[in-house]
Amino acid sequence: MSKIHWKGSTLLAPLPPMMVSCGTQEKPNIITVAWTGITNTVPPKTYISVRPQRHSYAIIKESGEFTVNLTPAHLVRQADFCGMYTGAKVDKFKRCGLTPEQGVNVECPSIAECPISLECRVTDVIPLGSHDMFLADIVTVSVDEMLLDANGKLCLERANLAAFAHGEYYAVGKKIAKFGFSAVKKKKKK
């Protein structure tokens, strides 16, 4: 395989187009971020990276809370809108037909239409350059009951989550393997 070489950039894909809610139930806001991920298991930690110039930045920095809402494919238009317009001028919940749902352990709302929401409390703000990283503890995970099978097992494929790759949105495809499948020992034939 022949490769060409470009200067360093943010070309990493796929990424989740997460709708991050912040603010209060009375004055909620949404920002869409792709710069997010899991940083630790115990305690469960995540991060979002936000430009200090963004309207949501000050809200999150002041409150110390945000909720990461996993975006299903059918809400990609809303996610795109929330990433393109500022909450300083537009009520994104109202404009996108989304419902702010009261948080369980944080003051900021989640998005009722999203199948999974991670309530987060900021532990550190790390300046990185163009963005600051909000490192946070995940204090509550809310899961739509429709994603659980009869035994209570999470069936994440039912969420039909969206992905973002180099300026394009995609629906996450079919499952191709299970974690650890490469290490499973084959059963011996009798």
Backbone torsions as a table, in degrees:
resi	resn	phi	psi	omega
1	MET	NA	125.4	179.0
2	SER	-93.6	134.3	-179.5
3	LYS	-123.0	149.2	170.1
4	ILE	-102.4	161.1	-175.3
5	HIS	-119.3	127.5	177.7
6	TRP	-111.6	164.2	175.2
7	LYS	-68.4	160.6	-178.7
8	GLY	-56.7	139.3	-179.6
9	SER	-154.8	-174.9	-178.2
10	THR	-93.6	29.7	-178.3
11	LEU	-77.9	90.6	176.7
12	LEU	-138.9	130.7	-176.2
13	ALA	-153.2	156.3	-7.4
14	PRO	-79.6	159.9	176.8
15	LEU	-123.9	157.6	178.0
16	PRO	-86.7	127.3	173.5
17	PRO	-83.0	83.5	-174.0
18	MET	-84.0	134.3	171.8
19	MET	-91.2	113.4	-178.1
20	VAL	-100.4	119.9	178.3
21	SER	-96.4	149.3	-179.0
22	CYS	-152.8	178.6	-178.7
23	GLY	90.5	-147.4	-178.5
24	THR	-126.5	170.2	176.8
25	GLN	-59.3	-36.7	-179.5
26	GLU	-76.5	-31.9	-178.6
27	LYS	-136.2	72.2	-177.6
28	PRO	-83.5	158.2	176.4
29	ASN	-144.1	160.8	178.0
30	ILE	-133.5	136.1	170.6
31	ILE	-126.6	138.6	176.7
32	THR	-96.2	129.1	178.6
33	VAL	-131.0	146.3	171.5
34	ALA	-110.4	-17.1	179.1
35	TRP	-83.5	84.1	-178.3
36	THR	-154.7	161.8	177.7
37	GLY	174.7	-176.9	178.1
38	ILE	-97.3	136.2	-179.8
39	THR	-113.6	-17.4	-175.5
40	ASN	-161.3	153.1	179.4
41	THR	-95.1	-49.8	-178.8
42	VAL	-126.2	107.2	-4.1
43	PRO	-73.1	156.7	178.6
44	PRO	-66.5	124.6	-177.0
45	LYS	-132.5	147.9	175.0
46	THR	-135.6	179.5	175.0
47	TYR	-148.6	156.8	165.2
48	ILE	-134.1	144.1	175.7
49	SER	-111.0	127.5	-173.8
50	VAL	-133.3	139.6	174.2
51	ARG	-68.5	134.4	178.7
52	PRO	-58.2	-22.2	-179.3
53	GLN	-77.2	-14.2	-177.0
54	ARG	-73.2	144.5	179.6
55	HIS	-56.2	-41.8	-177.8
56	SER	-67.6	-25.6	-178.1
57	TYR	-55.0	-51.8	-178.1
58	ALA	-64.7	-37.3	179.0
59	ILE	-62.4	-47.4	-178.8
60	ILE	-68.1	-42.1	-179.2
61	LYS	-63.1	-40.7	-178.9
62	GLU	-72.4	-43.7	-176.5
63	SER	-81.0	-29.8	-176.3
64	GLY	72.7	21.4	-178.3
65	GLU	-142.0	153.3	170.2
66	PHE	-161.4	164.0	176.3
67	THR	-126.7	126.3	176.4
68	VAL	-90.5	120.7	-178.7
69	ASN	-110.6	118.1	-179.8
70	LEU	-68.8	131.2	-172.7
71	THR	-94.9	117.0	173.4
72	PRO	-76.9	158.2	-176.3
73	ALA	-55.8	-35.2	-177.3
74	HIS	-71.9	-7.6	177.0
75	LEU	-108.5	17.3	-178.7
76	VAL	-63.3	-37.7	178.4
77	ARG	-60.2	-43.5	179.5
78	GLN	-66.1	-41.9	178.6
79	ALA	-61.9	-43.7	179.1
80	ASP	-62.6	-45.6	178.8
81	PHE	-58.2	-45.6	-177.7
82	CYS	-67.4	-19.4	175.3
83	GLY	-89.3	-15.8	-176.2
84	MET	-98.7	-25.7	-175.0
85	TYR	-116.8	151.3	-178.6
86	THR	-91.3	139.0	175.9
87	GLY	-70.3	-10.2	175.8
88	ALA	-68.6	-22.7	-176.9
89	LYS	-119.1	-18.3	-173.3
90	VAL	-132.1	135.0	171.0
91	ASP	-81.4	97.5	-173.1
92	LYS	-66.6	-36.3	177.0
93	PHE	-58.9	-49.9	-177.6
94	LYS	-65.7	-47.4	-176.5
95	ARG	-62.9	-33.3	-177.6
96	CYS	-95.7	-0.2	-179.8
97	GLY	68.1	32.2	-179.5
98	LEU	-102.6	156.9	-176.0
99	THR	-111.9	120.3	174.3
100	PRO	-74.4	124.3	-178.5
101	GLU	-109.0	130.8	-177.0
102	GLN	-54.0	133.1	176.8
103	GLY	-67.4	156.2	178.8
104	VAL	-85.8	-47.9	-177.6
105	ASN	-123.6	7.0	175.4
106	VAL	-132.8	160.3	-179.7
107	GLU	-77.8	-29.9	-177.5
108	CYS	-74.5	148.5	-178.4
109	PRO	-80.1	162.4	168.1
110	SER	-99.8	-179.5	177.2
111	ILE	-104.9	113.5	-174.2
112	ALA	-57.5	-33.3	-176.5
113	GLU	-76.8	-11.3	178.6
114	CYS	-86.1	137.1	-173.5
115	PRO	-73.4	-22.3	-180.0
116	ILE	-140.8	134.9	178.0
117	SER	-132.6	136.9	178.7
118	LEU	-112.7	109.8	177.6
119	GLU	-80.3	132.4	-171.8
120	CYS	-131.5	144.8	173.2
121	ARG	-117.8	126.4	-177.9
122	VAL	-67.6	132.1	175.8
123	THR	-109.0	-29.4	-178.2
124	ASP	-149.8	147.1	170.5
125	VAL	-118.6	118.7	-173.4
126	ILE	-114.9	110.3	176.6
127	PRO	-67.3	131.2	-177.1
128	LEU	-121.2	-11.0	-174.8
129	GLY	134.2	-110.4	179.9
130	SER	-67.0	-26.4	-178.6
131	HIS	-126.7	156.2	167.4
132	ASP	-108.7	140.1	178.5
133	MET	-94.4	125.5	172.2
134	PHE	-94.7	105.3	176.7
135	LEU	-86.9	134.1	-171.8
136	ALA	-145.8	149.9	170.4
137	ASP	-80.9	137.0	173.1
138	ILE	-87.3	111.6	-173.9
139	VAL	-98.2	-21.7	178.2
140	THR	-150.3	139.5	171.6
141	VAL	-119.0	119.5	178.2
142	SER	-106.0	127.0	-175.0
143	VAL	-123.6	130.0	175.8
144	ASP	-61.8	130.6	-178.7
145	GLU	-58.8	-23.8	179.2
146	MET	-66.1	-14.2	179.7
147	LEU	-89.3	-1.2	-178.1
148	LEU	-104.0	141.2	175.4
149	ASP	-84.5	-175.4	-176.5
150	ALA	-61.2	-24.4	-179.9
151	ASN	-94.9	3.3	-179.9
152	GLY	85.0	9.0	179.0
153	LYS	-78.2	135.8	178.0
154	LEU	-69.9	126.6	176.5
155	CYS	-113.6	78.7	-172.8
156	LEU	-60.8	-24.9	178.8
157	GLU	-62.1	-22.9	177.7
158	ARG	-68.9	-18.4	-177.7
159	ALA	-75.7	-18.8	-178.8
160	ASN	48.7	56.5	-175.1
161	LEU	-69.6	154.8	178.1
162	ALA	-94.9	157.5	174.8
163	ALA	-133.5	156.9	179.7
164	PHE	-124.1	130.7	-179.9
165	ALA	-142.6	108.5	174.2
166	HIS	48.9	53.5	175.0
167	GLY	86.5	5.9	-178.8
168	GLU	-128.0	147.6	176.2
169	TYR	-101.1	145.7	179.7
170	TYR	-138.6	154.6	168.8
171	ALA	-89.9	135.9	179.7
172	VAL	-64.1	133.6	-174.6
173	GLY	-81.0	-159.7	-175.5
174	LYS	-75.4	156.2	176.6
175	LYS	-69.9	134.2	-179.9
176	ILE	-112.7	-16.7	178.1
177	ALA	-170.1	169.1	177.8
178	LYS	-109.2	144.6	179.6
179	PHE	-52.9	132.0	178.7
180	GLY	88.2	2.4	-176.4
181	PHE	-61.6	-26.9	-178.3
182	SER	-74.6	-16.2	-178.0
183	ALA	-104.9	-2.9	-178.6
184	VAL	-71.1	129.9	178.7
185	LYS	-80.1	136.7	179.8
186	LYS	-73.0	142.2	177.5
187	LYS	-73.5	139.0	178.7
188	LYS	-78.0	140.5	177.7
189	LYS	-76.5	142.2	-179.6
190	LYS	-92.6	NA	NA
